[in-house]
Amino acid sequence: MKFCVVGINHHVAPIEIREKVHFKETDIIEVTDALLDESILELVILSTCNRSEIYFLSNQPDQDVKRVADYLRDYFQLDLQDKDLIAKVGDQALHHLFYVAIGLDSMIIGEDQILGQVVDAHTTAMDLNSSQKILNKIFREAITFAKRVKTESTVSDRPVSIAYIGVKKMEELFDLSLSRCMIIGLGEMGSLALGYLIERGAEVVACNRTYENSIKMQQKYH
């Protein structure tokens, strides 16, 4: 029995692929139901703006790594090449998860968002009963270790995100207090950018597909 991970991230897949390989809540339920069987015993799906990775426990790791990769190709109807995918087994997969949880595998080293996303992914898997005794132990150890590293080291002394870096770059080019900015999409990244821009006195308008999310943001920031 081996711990495995298969998926895409910003290290191996260009943004035009990452935009297409993203698991919504309904996708997570569907994919979990499709992959769990007598060979893949437990499963957690982590999907963020820069990675979509399936962590699983397998009795047949070599066959199941290929099977999960093929499933991703079919599910998203993409001609994913091997170079566009990560596939790790055993200690390499464990090492990868711990690096991800700490923020050392992120585009912005030490960014804080990813730990919360790992926690949410594990919670969702527990709700679906796809993370049980072994994956629960692995993910709890990774989450606990990441919190310890962040507390005892300087990896997150300056909490950052890609949205924060983007707004800081804009500050170098424009006086944001005199600027009107438009945010397209109020997902996690857009919501963070919205807050950073308002803190700097910018006038902000937003374009978003979900009316309810727009209203929540309007109520939060008046």
Buried (B, 14 or more C-beta within 10 A) or exposed (E): EBBBBBBBBBEBBEEEBBEBBBBEEEBBBEBBEEBBEEBBBBBBBBBBBBBBBBBBBBEBBEEBBEBBBEBBBEBBEBEBEEEBBBBBBEEEBBEBBBBBBBBBBBBBEBBBBBBEBBBEBBEBBBEBEBBBEEBBEBBEBBBEBBBEBBEEEEBBEEEBBBBBBBBEEBBEEEEBEEBEBEBEBBEBBBBBBBBBBBEBEBEBEBEBEEEEBBEEBEEEBE
